[in-house]
Each structure stands twice: as structure tokens, then as C-alpha cells.
Amino acid sequence: MQRIRLRYTKRGRLRFTSHRDFQRAFERALRRAEVPMAYSAGFTPHPKVSYANAAPTGTGSEAEYLEIALTDARDPEKLRILLDESLPAGLDVVDAVEARTSGLADRLTASVWELRLDGVDPADAERAVAAFKAADLVEVQRRTKNGVRTFDARAAVVDLDIRDGDETHSPQADRPSDQPCAILRLVVRHVTPAVRPDDVLSGLRAVADLAPPVPAAVTRLAQGLFDEETGTVTDPLAPDREAAAALTTAAPTAAAKAPASEGPA
């Protein structure tokens, strides 16, 4: 059985796609591309697809991940192209590697987000960010199926700052206009309970009364392991690429060291 790990995006209007909607679209793409999927056992077999830490509905993303299991080996890049062609524009499969290490989900420990606050003066946003970062505790509330829950939105935030226009993501900028616009870059650890971008926006409202006149346009730029030394979020597929490269390098070396077969006596 071969396992392939994929990175895909949610862009433009497709950011409003729920995770369940994406699952249905992706399973249709698997059938359309005739991918030789492995299936679960039982009365209602399902294709073996593992989804990891999907972005909330309404947010865009450049870094969503999943893993599929195949009964027959396929070239990851050719498979990526077939799946990408079988999905609607905006749900784009942009990277594929063969899984050669364990624990993809364990490597998704932090995310980098871009928050576009249309109608907010950057100076006001900067004061709010400074107040948020100076606070030891920022309590926010979120409504859940079990009622309203109060938790700290500050502890999970590794970094939060204002970005210049030329530093931002986004050919996919959602609502370009002539109005003031503040763009924030947020790095947040994946903790329990999860702290989402809208929780941080609630925190900015709580500490500095910052309330954008329209909903923020939020895009996940990256997710992976957080590197404490550099303060960056690393590519979670890099270990698989490195393992594949090491195997490719080792194969000709091993062949060169193998003893030559003896000729006839």
C-alpha cells in the first residue's frame, strides 16, 4: 500500500466551502481521476483519506493537508495534476509527496494567518496589537454546542504584527478598495481549546475596542512545526522529501558497493 500526502488550497469564494463539502468534492475527484484507492473494511467501506486540521469555514488557506492510501503505486506529481484537474478552481492541489515518515498530523503544531481588516486604520490596528501583546491574559468567549465557553486567546499567540502592503500574501485579496485597510500577520500554536483567528479578533476588541466595520478576510498562509530558534513555521512535508532524496542517493551507492557476480569457471 502506498500513502501520498497532499497540500491543497481554499481560495476566493471557495473559502466558504465547509470541510464536509470539500470531502464530497475530493471523493468525486478521486473517482473522476480513477485513483486506485484503498478502502476501509466493514458494511460501508470508505476511501482511506486522512484529513488534518482543516481551516474553519469562511477562511481561505494556502496550506491544507491530507493523506490518501493507494492499492497501486502512482507517481505523486502525476497524481497531483490529475486530482487538481478534477477539482473546481479554488480548491487546488499544489503539492504531493510519497509518505516516507510517520506522524503528519503531529507536525501540524502551528499556523501562520493573514487577517485583512478593511475599514480599519493601520495606526488603530497597531495600538490594538500592542495592547494585546502586552496583556498576560486575554479572555474571550465562543459559543459551542455545549454553551458559551470562556478561554484565554493570548497564550497560544506566538506573534502578531502589522504588515506593509508589499509584504502581504494575496493575489487572492478578497475585498480590495480605496478604504483604509490594516493587514495583520498572526502566528498561533495549535492548542486545546484551539485559538482561531476570530478569537484573536475578539481579543483585540476586548483589549482595545478594535471592531472592523466588515468581517475580516482571513487566509492561512502556512502550517507545520513551530521552530523555536527561528520563530518560523516549517514545511510539514519536508521530512518526506528529505527521506526520498536520501533513498535516491543511497540506491546507486549501494549498487556500486555490491560485489560483482563471478563469471563461469
KOLMAR-318453 format. One line per field, with one value per residue (C-alpha): residue number from 1; x, y, z. Coordinates in Angstrom, 2 decimals. Layout:
// residues N
num	[NUM, ...]
xx	[X, ...]
yy	[Y, ...]
zz	[Z, ...]
// end
This chain:
// residues 265
num	[1, 2, 3, 4, 5, 6, 7, 8, 9, 10, 11, 12, 13, 14, 15, 16, 17, 18, 19, 20, 21, 22, 23, 24, 25, 26, 27, 28, 29, 30, 31, 32, 33, 34, 35, 36, 37, 38, 39, 40, 41, 42, 43, 44, 45, 46, 47, 48, 49, 50, 51, 52, 53, 54, 55, 56, 57, 58, 59, 60, 61, 62, 63, 64, 65, 66, 67, 68, 69, 70, 71, 72, 73, 74, 75, 76, 77, 78, 79, 80, 81, 82, 83, 84, 85, 86, 87, 88, 89, 90, 91, 92, 93, 94, 95, 96, 97, 98, 99, 100, 101, 102, 103, 104, 105, 106, 107, 108, 109, 110, 111, 112, 113, 114, 115, 116, 117, 118, 119, 120, 121, 122, 123, 124, 125, 126, 127, 128, 129, 130, 131, 132, 133, 134, 135, 136, 137, 138, 139, 140, 141, 142, 143, 144, 145, 146, 147, 148, 149, 150, 151, 152, 153, 154, 155, 156, 157, 158, 159, 160, 161, 162, 163, 164, 165, 166, 167, 168, 169, 170, 171, 172, 173, 174, 175, 176, 177, 178, 179, 180, 181, 182, 183, 184, 185, 186, 187, 188, 189, 190, 191, 192, 193, 194, 195, 196, 197, 198, 199, 200, 201, 202, 203, 204, 205, 206, 207, 208, 209, 210, 211, 212, 213, 214, 215, 216, 217, 218, 219, 220, 221, 222, 223, 224, 225, 226, 227, 228, 229, 230, 231, 232, 233, 234, 235, 236, 237, 238, 239, 240, 241, 242, 243, 244, 245, 246, 247, 248, 249, 250, 251, 252, 253, 254, 255, 256, 257, 258, 259, 260, 261, 262, 263, 264, 265]
xx	[0.00, 1.32, 0.50, 0.52, 0.40, -1.17, -1.26, -4.29, -5.76, -9.10, -9.13, -11.61, -15.25, -14.26, -13.17, -16.87, -16.68, -17.24, -14.97, -17.80, -18.38, -14.66, -14.71, -17.52, -15.77, -12.48, -14.02, -15.66, -12.26, -10.71, -13.31, -13.00, -9.21, -9.53, -7.20, -6.70, -7.87, -7.63, -10.93, -11.87, -13.43, -17.00, -20.52, -19.97, -16.40, -14.94, -11.81, -8.87, -8.40, -6.97, -7.68, -5.52, -6.57, -8.90, -9.35, -12.68, -15.44, -15.16, -11.37, -9.05, -5.99, -2.78, -1.83, -4.38, -3.13, -4.46, -3.16, -4.55, -3.80, -3.50, -3.61, -1.22, 1.77, 1.47, 3.87, 2.95, 3.31, 1.23, -1.40, -1.39, -2.04, -4.92, -6.59, -6.08, -7.75, -10.67, -11.39, -13.04, -10.79, -10.02, -9.66, -6.19, -3.82, -0.42, 1.98, 2.28, 4.86, 5.02, 4.70, 8.05, 7.79, 5.11, 3.02, 1.93, -0.73, 1.87, 3.87, 0.98, 1.58, 1.25, -0.27, 0.53, -2.53, -3.11, -6.02, -7.23, -9.20, -10.94, -12.05, -9.51, -6.76, -3.34, -2.42, -5.50, -4.68, -1.10, -2.25, -4.64, -1.93, 0.44, -2.25, -2.97, 0.71, 1.25, -1.58, -0.81, -4.35, -7.00, -10.25, -12.71, -15.93, -17.02, -20.39, -20.13, -22.69, -22.36, -22.92, -20.70, -17.07, -14.55, -10.81, -7.52, -6.70, -3.31, -1.19, -1.37, -0.29, 3.42, 3.48, 1.09, 2.12, 1.12, 2.31, 3.21, 1.17, 4.11, 4.75, 1.32, 0.02, -2.50, -3.22, -6.37, -7.02, -10.76, -12.04, -9.57, -10.87, -9.83, -10.83, -8.23, -7.04, -4.90, -3.29, -2.15, 0.14, -0.67, 1.36, -0.59, 0.12, -2.39, -3.55, -6.66, -9.06, -7.98, -7.39, -8.68, -8.18, -11.69, -10.80, -7.80, -10.05, -12.38, -9.34, -8.39, -11.92, -11.73, -8.40, -8.62, -12.19, -10.97, -14.02, -13.69, -16.82, -16.91, -15.87, -12.14, -10.82, -8.67, -6.17, -3.96, -0.55, 1.25, 1.01, 3.59, 6.07, 7.00, 10.77, 11.60, 15.05, 13.98, 10.38, 9.14, 6.60, 8.33, 7.06, 5.46, 6.18, 9.92, 10.82, 9.18, 11.07, 14.34, 13.71, 13.01, 16.17, 18.25, 16.84, 17.60, 21.18, 21.69, 20.49, 23.38, 25.88, 24.63, 24.74, 28.35, 29.41, 27.72, 30.27, 30.40, 29.00, 31.58, 31.88, 31.80, 34.62]
yy	[0.00, 3.44, 6.60, 10.02, 13.33, 16.34, 20.08, 21.90, 25.40, 27.12, 30.34, 33.05, 32.10, 28.51, 29.67, 29.34, 25.60, 23.60, 20.69, 18.26, 19.93, 19.59, 15.90, 15.24, 17.20, 15.43, 11.95, 12.80, 13.96, 10.64, 8.73, 11.07, 10.71, 6.91, 6.84, 3.24, 3.98, 1.63, 1.27, 0.67, -2.63, -3.09, -2.76, 0.77, 0.95, 4.44, 5.53, 5.81, 9.57, 11.23, 14.96, 17.04, 20.22, 21.75, 25.53, 26.93, 27.59, 31.11, 31.31, 30.94, 28.75, 28.08, 25.17, 22.40, 18.81, 15.30, 11.77, 9.07, 5.34, 3.59, -0.06, 0.51, 2.84, 6.11, 8.96, 11.71, 14.60, 12.94, 12.10, 15.71, 17.01, 14.58, 15.50, 19.21, 18.99, 17.11, 19.75, 23.16, 26.21, 27.50, 24.01, 23.47, 20.57, 22.29, 19.72, 15.94, 13.63, 9.94, 9.41, 8.07, 9.18, 8.87, 11.45, 14.13, 15.39, 15.60, 18.02, 20.48, 22.35, 26.00, 28.17, 31.47, 33.57, 36.80, 38.94, 41.70, 44.33, 46.53, 49.91, 49.84, 52.45, 50.75, 53.09, 51.97, 48.34, 48.85, 50.27, 47.34, 44.82, 46.44, 46.24, 42.59, 41.59, 43.47, 41.59, 38.50, 37.19, 37.97, 36.19, 35.69, 33.77, 31.36, 29.71, 25.92, 23.13, 22.83, 26.54, 29.60, 28.85, 31.35, 30.84, 32.70, 33.79, 35.28, 32.30, 30.50, 33.57, 33.40, 36.57, 39.25, 42.28, 44.77, 44.08, 46.52, 46.19, 44.79, 42.11, 40.55, 37.45, 37.75, 37.78, 36.40, 39.59, 39.40, 42.94, 45.45, 49.01, 52.63, 52.49, 52.22, 48.67, 47.09, 43.72, 41.58, 38.56, 36.07, 33.05, 30.82, 27.47, 24.65, 24.17, 22.89, 24.63, 25.79, 29.54, 30.67, 33.98, 35.12, 34.52, 36.84, 39.43, 39.11, 39.65, 42.83, 44.06, 43.23, 44.95, 47.93, 48.14, 47.38, 46.40, 46.19, 47.52, 44.42, 40.82, 40.22, 38.34, 35.58, 33.36, 30.62, 31.02, 28.06, 25.37, 22.98, 22.60, 25.79, 26.30, 27.90, 29.09, 30.88, 31.69, 30.21, 27.55, 24.82, 22.77, 19.55, 17.68, 18.41, 15.25, 13.08, 14.87, 14.51, 10.79, 10.29, 12.18, 10.13, 6.90, 8.04, 8.89, 5.63, 3.40, 4.00, 3.92, 0.52, -0.74, 0.43, -1.38, -4.66, -7.38, -8.22, -11.62, -14.26, -15.40, -19.05, -21.26]
zz	[0.00, -0.95, 1.02, -0.66, 1.23, -0.47, 0.17, -1.19, -1.09, -0.49, -2.49, -3.41, -2.94, -2.21, 1.26, 2.15, 1.43, 4.60, 5.42, 4.65, 1.27, 0.49, 1.47, -1.01, -3.77, -3.12, -3.18, -6.50, -7.79, -6.71, -8.73, -11.72, -11.74, -11.35, -8.36, -7.11, -3.57, -0.62, 1.24, 4.84, 5.90, 7.11, 5.75, 4.35, 3.01, 2.60, 0.75, 3.13, 3.36, 6.49, 6.85, 9.16, 10.98, 8.39, 8.34, 9.59, 7.06, 5.68, 5.85, 2.89, 3.02, 1.15, 3.42, 3.97, 4.22, 3.76, 3.19, 0.92, 0.76, -2.62, -3.57, -6.50, -6.59, -8.52, -9.25, -6.73, -9.18, -11.92, -9.33, -8.10, -11.62, -12.19, -8.89, -9.43, -12.84, -11.26, -8.59, -9.07, -9.40, -5.91, -4.48, -5.92, -5.17, -5.13, -3.65, -3.36, -1.78, -1.00, 2.76, 3.97, 7.60, 10.25, 12.03, 9.57, 11.99, 14.76, 12.61, 12.34, 15.59, 14.48, 11.77, 10.09, 9.26, 7.38, 8.61, 6.28, 8.23, 5.66, 7.00, 9.87, 10.04, 10.39, 13.26, 15.22, 14.50, 15.64, 19.00, 19.45, 18.63, 21.15, 23.85, 23.03, 23.14, 26.41, 28.14, 30.19, 29.74, 27.12, 27.87, 25.03, 24.66, 21.96, 21.57, 21.29, 21.09, 24.89, 25.50, 25.81, 26.66, 28.08, 27.46, 27.07, 23.50, 24.39, 25.46, 22.10, 20.10, 19.23, 17.15, 15.95, 13.93, 11.25, 7.70, 4.96, 1.77, -0.20, 2.44, 2.30, 0.61, -1.93, -5.47, -3.80, -1.75, -1.12, -0.99, -2.41, -2.04, -1.51, 2.17, 4.97, 5.47, 8.17, 7.48, 10.39, 10.42, 13.16, 14.27, 16.63, 18.24, 17.91, 21.49, 23.24, 23.07, 19.61, 19.29, 15.89, 14.10, 15.04, 18.71, 18.33, 16.69, 19.69, 21.90, 20.03, 20.55, 24.26, 24.98, 22.59, 21.28, 17.75, 15.71, 11.91, 10.14, 7.90, 8.61, 8.30, 5.28, 6.79, 4.97, 6.38, 4.77, 6.35, 8.98, 10.34, 13.16, 15.00, 15.10, 18.44, 17.29, 14.12, 15.06, 11.78, 10.85, 8.83, 5.88, 7.25, 4.00, 4.11, 6.11, 3.42, 0.65, 2.57, 3.14, -0.56, -1.52, 0.92, -0.51, -4.07, -3.08, -1.20, -4.06, -6.53, -3.64, -2.54, -6.13, -6.53, -3.35, -4.31, -5.27, -8.95, -9.82, -10.66, -14.25, -15.35, -14.04]
// end
